[in-house]
Amino acid sequence: MTSSSTPGLTRFNAAEDDTARAALHEICASTTWREELLARRPYGDAEELLAASDTAVARLSPDDLAEAMAAHPPIGRPRPGDPVSAREQRGMAGASDRLKAEMLELNLAYQEKFGHVFLICATGLTAEQMRDSVRNRIDNSPEREREIVRGELGRINRIRLARLAVRPETEGAPRP
């Protein structure tokens, strides 16, 4: 394997297991996903890390998906004090009070039907796009929705892992 040229990935590869595990937990709450990514270290480059993540997400059981989703806040209600949550849900920040109230109602209806939060890779989406997505997905079967959620989780993990791979030391990447 070649040495990584990205500072965050270099530190991730060299980090103690507990440190690397903690960094991965910030990306995805699935224990199965984290352990699979840990087991495959070291990674030659960010693409290899992203491909490993895709493979691990594809293998997640329904219980593993539920574990991962439990850590995601509802759309429109980012976790207080969590800059990642706020950044990812930036599209809701400027939404009207009416749209925020509608999103809250849709989130509750979705959660009642499926038993988990509405998960979408919100990065770059407007509030209207997120609302339209929950409207479109709420009529899905649980099986269809689980596969959509798997795809959304995979996209979220890819964005977060890419940030980890290039993160300079000053931004708190895992230290060996």
Secondary structure as a PSIPRED ss2 file (coil, helix, strand):
# PSIPRED VFORMAT (PSIPRED V4.0)

   1 M C   1.000  0.000  0.000
   2 T C   1.000  0.000  0.000
   3 S C   1.000  0.000  0.000
   4 S C   1.000  0.000  0.000
   5 S C   1.000  0.000  0.000
   6 T C   1.000  0.000  0.000
   7 P H   0.000  1.000  0.000
   8 G H   0.000  1.000  0.000
   9 L H   0.000  1.000  0.000
  10 T H   0.000  1.000  0.000
  11 R H   0.000  1.000  0.000
  12 F H   0.000  1.000  0.000
  13 N H   0.000  1.000  0.000
  14 A H   0.000  1.000  0.000
  15 A C   1.000  0.000  0.000
  16 E C   1.000  0.000  0.000
  17 D H   0.000  1.000  0.000
  18 D H   0.000  1.000  0.000
  19 T H   0.000  1.000  0.000
  20 A H   0.000  1.000  0.000
  21 R H   0.000  1.000  0.000
  22 A H   0.000  1.000  0.000
  23 A H   0.000  1.000  0.000
  24 L H   0.000  1.000  0.000
  25 H H   0.000  1.000  0.000
  26 E H   0.000  1.000  0.000
  27 I H   0.000  1.000  0.000
  28 C C   1.000  0.000  0.000
  29 A C   1.000  0.000  0.000
  30 S C   1.000  0.000  0.000
  31 T H   0.000  1.000  0.000
  32 T H   0.000  1.000  0.000
  33 W H   0.000  1.000  0.000
  34 R H   0.000  1.000  0.000
  35 E H   0.000  1.000  0.000
  36 E H   0.000  1.000  0.000
  37 L H   0.000  1.000  0.000
  38 L H   0.000  1.000  0.000
  39 A H   0.000  1.000  0.000
  40 R C   1.000  0.000  0.000
  41 R C   1.000  0.000  0.000
  42 P C   1.000  0.000  0.000
  43 Y C   1.000  0.000  0.000
  44 G C   1.000  0.000  0.000
  45 D C   1.000  0.000  0.000
  46 A H   0.000  1.000  0.000
  47 E H   0.000  1.000  0.000
  48 E H   0.000  1.000  0.000
  49 L H   0.000  1.000  0.000
  50 L H   0.000  1.000  0.000
  51 A H   0.000  1.000  0.000
  52 A H   0.000  1.000  0.000
  53 S H   0.000  1.000  0.000
  54 D H   0.000  1.000  0.000
  55 T H   0.000  1.000  0.000
  56 A H   0.000  1.000  0.000
  57 V H   0.000  1.000  0.000
  58 A H   0.000  1.000  0.000
  59 R H   0.000  1.000  0.000
  60 L C   1.000  0.000  0.000
  61 S C   1.000  0.000  0.000
  62 P H   0.000  1.000  0.000
  63 D H   0.000  1.000  0.000
  64 D H   0.000  1.000  0.000
  65 L H   0.000  1.000  0.000
  66 A H   0.000  1.000  0.000
  67 E H   0.000  1.000  0.000
  68 A H   0.000  1.000  0.000
  69 M H   0.000  1.000  0.000
  70 A C   1.000  0.000  0.000
  71 A C   1.000  0.000  0.000
  72 H C   1.000  0.000  0.000
  73 P C   1.000  0.000  0.000
  74 P C   1.000  0.000  0.000
  75 I C   1.000  0.000  0.000
  76 G C   1.000  0.000  0.000
  77 R C   1.000  0.000  0.000
  78 P C   1.000  0.000  0.000
  79 R C   1.000  0.000  0.000
  80 P C   1.000  0.000  0.000
  81 G C   1.000  0.000  0.000
  82 D C   1.000  0.000  0.000
  83 P H   0.000  1.000  0.000
  84 V H   0.000  1.000  0.000
  85 S H   0.000  1.000  0.000
  86 A H   0.000  1.000  0.000
  87 R H   0.000  1.000  0.000
  88 E H   0.000  1.000  0.000
  89 Q C   1.000  0.000  0.000
  90 R H   0.000  1.000  0.000
  91 G H   0.000  1.000  0.000
  92 M H   0.000  1.000  0.000
  93 A H   0.000  1.000  0.000
  94 G C   1.000  0.000  0.000
  95 A C   1.000  0.000  0.000
  96 S C   1.000  0.000  0.000
  97 D H   0.000  1.000  0.000
  98 R H   0.000  1.000  0.000
  99 L H   0.000  1.000  0.000
 100 K H   0.000  1.000  0.000
 101 A H   0.000  1.000  0.000
 102 E H   0.000  1.000  0.000
 103 M H   0.000  1.000  0.000
 104 L H   0.000  1.000  0.000
 105 E H   0.000  1.000  0.000
 106 L H   0.000  1.000  0.000
 107 N H   0.000  1.000  0.000
 108 L H   0.000  1.000  0.000
 109 A H   0.000  1.000  0.000
 110 Y H   0.000  1.000  0.000
 111 Q H   0.000  1.000  0.000
 112 E H   0.000  1.000  0.000
 113 K H   0.000  1.000  0.000
 114 F H   0.000  1.000  0.000
 115 G C   1.000  0.000  0.000
 116 H C   1.000  0.000  0.000
 117 V C   1.000  0.000  0.000
 118 F C   1.000  0.000  0.000
 119 L C   1.000  0.000  0.000
 120 I C   1.000  0.000  0.000
 121 C C   1.000  0.000  0.000
 122 A C   1.000  0.000  0.000
 123 T C   1.000  0.000  0.000
 124 G C   1.000  0.000  0.000
 125 L C   1.000  0.000  0.000
 126 T C   1.000  0.000  0.000
 127 A H   0.000  1.000  0.000
 128 E H   0.000  1.000  0.000
 129 Q H   0.000  1.000  0.000
 130 M H   0.000  1.000  0.000
 131 R H   0.000  1.000  0.000
 132 D H   0.000  1.000  0.000
 133 S H   0.000  1.000  0.000
 134 V H   0.000  1.000  0.000
 135 R H   0.000  1.000  0.000
 136 N H   0.000  1.000  0.000
 137 R H   0.000  1.000  0.000
 138 I C   1.000  0.000  0.000
 139 D C   1.000  0.000  0.000
 140 N C   1.000  0.000  0.000
 141 S C   1.000  0.000  0.000
 142 P H   0.000  1.000  0.000
 143 E H   0.000  1.000  0.000
 144 R H   0.000  1.000  0.000
 145 E H   0.000  1.000  0.000
 146 R H   0.000  1.000  0.000
 147 E H   0.000  1.000  0.000
 148 I H   0.000  1.000  0.000
 149 V H   0.000  1.000  0.000
 150 R H   0.000  1.000  0.000
 151 G H   0.000  1.000  0.000
 152 E H   0.000  1.000  0.000
 153 L H   0.000  1.000  0.000
 154 G H   0.000  1.000  0.000
 155 R H   0.000  1.000  0.000
 156 I H   0.000  1.000  0.000
 157 N H   0.000  1.000  0.000
 158 R H   0.000  1.000  0.000
 159 I H   0.000  1.000  0.000
 160 R H   0.000  1.000  0.000
 161 L H   0.000  1.000  0.000
 162 A H   0.000  1.000  0.000
 163 R H   0.000  1.000  0.000
 164 L H   0.000  1.000  0.000
 165 A H   0.000  1.000  0.000
 166 V H   0.000  1.000  0.000
 167 R C   1.000  0.000  0.000
 168 P C   1.000  0.000  0.000
 169 E H   0.000  1.000  0.000
 170 T H   0.000  1.000  0.000
 171 E H   0.000  1.000  0.000
 172 G C   1.000  0.000  0.000
 173 A C   1.000  0.000  0.000
 174 P C   1.000  0.000  0.000
 175 R C   1.000  0.000  0.000
 176 P C   1.000  0.000  0.000
